[in-house]
Amino acid sequence: MIAQSSSGLDCMFVAAPWASAQEALPSPSTIPSSSTVKHTQDFFYGELGFPLTFHTLVRSLFSAANENAGGTTKPGNRTAGLDLVYRRPRSRNWLTFYADGCSDDEFSPVAYADCSACRAGLYLAQFPQVHNLDLRVEGVYTDKPIAGAIGHGFYCFNFKWSSGYTNDRRLLGSWVGREGQGAQTWATYHFSPRSLLQLNSRHQKVSQEFIPEGGTLSDPGVPCDYQVRPSLGLSATVRHERWLFPGIQPSAQKNVAASLEILFQPQKLLQRTARAAQGTASDGGGQP
């Protein structure tokens, strides 16, 4: 159970809602290479007229109906989700499929796939002939490609608990936002456990039915980590971003960002020095 605090002028009028969440973790014994997670989430307290009591908590957890929608007996804004992880028996050590879905006001995103948001991806832990290379590909949407829109900006929004999906006014949930589609890829080559080179890319599209004329964003990047020695590491990143949101800027905008980080861990030097001192003392045989 999570409570949020209000800040600013709105705290005099609206209290930020409380949220409760539950998870069930069944793992089918007949398919040991797969697992599913069923979870639910409720916003049930925080607006005027919705006091936090034991009765409102129980009602939000066990009520099966939307009693008196909008009234004080409303059990809350409830969402249901299902996470899936699957590994093929013959390739379970290197290939993983995962997916998760979210439905609003329905009991399961599987039964109501046409009105649920979804994220799915593949993770290839190593290539057959290149064991140091891994690949991850992921797609996500809150702008449903089938059955049309339930309502523009439907996900991560509620008329009664308008601040329920935010933390300090920032949207919680997926990076794709309230009515968008997107994809991400990561290809990483590991030179050692702490040295790597990665190529990654992200593409995002926002529906023109949600914001005027919609918008797109693409930002490929190349991060690199190099461990010079146990106490010294270097990290460098170069990223190119292109975005086009005609409602904000009529023409496409581009920018390039680069960063360099030096990580120094003196405790490892101190540990090595301490071990060396212990070894010197033990070689002396305890003689003054």
N, C-alpha and C positions, 0 to 999 in steps of 0.2 A: 504494500500500500504506500502510495507516494502522495505527499501534500506539497502544493506549490504556494509560495507567498506572493502577494501582490506588491507592486511598487509603482510609484508615480501617482498622478492625480486620480487614476481609475480605481485605486485601492479604497477610496472613500465610498465607492458605489458598488463595485463588483469584487467578490473574493475569488481568487483563482481556485479551480476545482481540485478535488481529491480524485485519485485514480487507484483502482485496484486491478490486479492481474493474477491469473491462475494459469498453470501449465500442467498438462498430463504427459508423461513420457513413456508411452508403450514402445517396446521393441519386439517385433514379431519373431518368435523363436523359429518359425519355419523359414524365414528369410534373414539369416544373421548378418547379411551385408547391407541391411537397410534399417532405417529408424525414422519414426515420425514423432512430431511434437504438436500437440493440440493446445492452443492457448486462447484465452479470452481477456478482454480488457473493458473496464467500465469507468465512466465518469459519472459520479452519483452525488456529489456534493460540491458546493462552492458558490452557486448563484443564490440570489435572494429568494427565499421561500423553500430552499432545500437544505434543511439543517442536517448536520452529521449526528446521527443517533444509531444505536444498535439495530433498530428496526429498518432504517434506510439502508444500512450495510447489508443486512440479510436479504432485503427486497432486491437489491442490485445483483446479488449473487445467485438467487434461486428463482426469481420471478421469470416466468416463461412468456409473458405477454407485455405489450406496451400499454400498460394501464393508464387510461386518461392522459393521452399524449399531450404534453405541455403543461399538465397540472402538477400539483405538489406530490401526487402519488406516482409520478413517473419514476420507473426504476433506474433510469440513467441512460446514457448513450453507450450502447454495448457493441463491441466488435469481436469477431471471431477470426482465428487464423489457424493455418496448418503449415508446419515445416516438414520437409521431406529430404532425407539424405539417402542416396542409393549408390552402392558399389557392386559392380558385376563380380560374381565369384571368381572368375579367372583373371580379372584385372583389378581387383579391389585394392591392391597396394599402390596403384598408380593412376587410377581413373575414378573420379567421384562426380556424381550428378546431384545437384541440390536445387531445391525450389521452396518457396514459401508464398502463401497467398493470404489476403486479408479481405474480409467481407464486412460490410457495415449493416447492422440490423438484420443479419441472416446468421444461421447457426453454423454454416460451414462454407468455405470458399470452394470446396469440391462440388457440393450440390448446386451452388450458385456461381459457377465459374464465369458466366456471362455478365455478372455484375460484381466482380471482385478484382482487386488489384493483385498483381503477381510479379514475382521476381524469380528468375531461374538462371542456372549457370552450370558450367563444366569446369572441373579442375583436373588438369593433367600434371601429376606430381613429377613425372619424368618421362622423357621420350625414350623409346626402345633403344636407340643407338646413341643418344646424347643424354646421359643420366643426370648431368648437371643443369639441364634446361627444364623449366616448368612453365606451364601455360594455364591461364585462367580467363574464361570468357563468360560474360554475364549480361543479361538483358532484363529490363524492368519497365513496367508501365502502370500508370494510374489513369491514363487516357485509353480506355478499353478499345481494342481493335475490333471487337465483335459486340453486337447488340446495341451499339450506340451509347451515348452518354446518359447516365442516370440524372445527373445534374452537373452543371459546370463547376469545377472545383469541388466535387462531391466528397472526395476522400480528404482526411485530415481536416474536417470542418464540421461544426455543429452549430445550429442556430441558437440553442439554449446555452451550451457551454462553449462559447466562442473562443475562449482562450485555453481550451482543454488540450489542444495539440501543440502548444507552444511552451517554451521555457525561456523566460525573460524576453518574450515577444519574438522568439525565433522558432521556426517551424521544426517540430520533431518528425522523425521518420526518415524515409528514403530521400536521397539527394535529388531524385527526379522531380519532386515537388507534387503539387496537387492535381494537375491534369497534364501529364507529359509522358513521353516515351524516351528511353535511353538505352545505351549499351556501353560496356566497358571491357577492355582487354588488358591483360598484363602478361608479358613474356619476360622471364627472369633467368639469367644465367648465373650460377653460383660458382665462383672461382674457389671459394672456401666458405666455411660456415658464416663468416662475417664480411666477406668481400663479394660483391655482386654487381651486375649491370642489368638494368631493366629498361624495357620499352613498354610504355603504357599509353592508352588513349581512351578518351571519353567523348561520347556524342549525346547531346540532349536536345529534345524537341518539345516545345510547349504548344499546346493546341491553340489555334486562332479563335476557337469558341470560348476560351477562358480569358485570354488577354487579346486586345485588338491586334490583328494580323499575326499573332503567334510569335514564335522566335526559335532560334537554334543556337547551340553552343558546341564548339569542338575544342578540345585542348589536349593534344598529344604531348608527352613528356619523356625525358630520359634521365632517370636518377641513377647514381653510381655510388657505391660504398666501397672503400678500400681500407683494409686494416694494415697499417704500416708496420706496427709492432703491437704487442699486447696492451700497451698503455697509450697508444696513439692511433687515431682513426681519422679518415677524411671522407666527407660526403659532399657530392656535387649534384646539382639538379638544373636542367634546362627545360623550360616549358613554353610552348607556343599556344596562344589562345585566340580563337576567332569567334565572335558572337554577333548575331544580327537579331535585334528586337526593334522592328520599325516603330513601335509605339514609344520607344525611348530614343532611338537614334536611327534615322532613315537609311544610313549606309552601314555596311559591315565594318566592324572594328577589330583591329588586330593588335596584339602586344606579345612581347617576349619577356620572360622572367628567368633569371639565373640566380643561383645561390651556391655558396660554398661554406661548409661547416667543418671546423676542426674540433675533434673530440679528444681531450686529454684526460686520462684517468690515473692520477698519481697514486691512488691506493694500491694499484698493481705493482708499481715500483717499490712502494713501501713494503708490500707483502714479500716481494722477491728479496729485498734487502734484509727483512727480518728472518727469512728462511736461511739466507747466507750467514747471518750472524749466529743463528742457532747451530748451523753446521760447523762454524769455526769454534764455537764454544764446546761442542761435543768432541771435536778433534783434539782439543787440549787436554782431554782426560780429567778435567776438573782441577788441574794444577793451577796455582796462583801465578 
